[in-house]
């Protein structure tokens, strides 16, 4: 399994994929990625964002996003510099470690379907939300 180090300790990990004439299967929790005690699935409508007006970060937990359908642009920041990555392949996982501000937007023409496999159960006390200046 290849992993490419990105800004702020974030990574894009290529997930194992098995394909034949019936379709394909992607492994979402391959060995070495960590435990998954909690998982959720979300749908974001075309042109809509998750947290574009209030980015957030986690003190302790790591998010692991996989886009199952559609295209999402993920915005990542250390508070000084901001980068973005476009994901639209179910064979890639974006890993966002603690301390990285993040949000995403649906940039495709269909609802974007995302699964997140964080390494801890959601705890609102672990999250900080930062209002974005000028966001509506």
C-alpha positions, 0 to 999 in steps of 0.5 A, a space after each residue: 500500500 502506497 502512502 504519499 505524505 502531504 502538507 501538515 502530516 495529512 496523507 493520501 493512501 491508496 486502498 486495496 482494490 479488487 476488480 473483476 467483470 462483476 464490479 469492484 471491492 475496495 478495502 476501507 480498513 486495510 492493515 496498518 491504517 489503525 483501528 476504526 471504533 466509529 464510522 459514518 456515512 454522509 451525503 452533501 448536495 451539489 454546490 454545498 459545503 460541510 463547515 465552510 463557514 466554520 472550519 474545525 479541528 480535533 485535538 485527539 482524533 484523526 479523520 480518514 475520509 473516502 469519497 464513494 461517489 461524486 467529487 469533493 474538494 477538501 480544504 486543509 490548513 495549519 492556520 497560516 497556509 491552506 491547501 486543497 485536495 480533490 477526491 473522487 475515487 473510492 480507492 483513495 483515503 485522505 487522512 487528516 491528523 489532529 490539529 489540522 483545520 479542515 472542511 470540504 465542498 461538493 464540486 461535482 454534479 451529483 451528491 457527494 457520498 463520503 464515509 469517514 473512519 475516524 480513529 476515535 468515537 466522536 467527542 464534541 469536547 475534542 473539536 474546535 470550530 473556527 469561524 471563517 472571515 467573510 463566509 456566509 
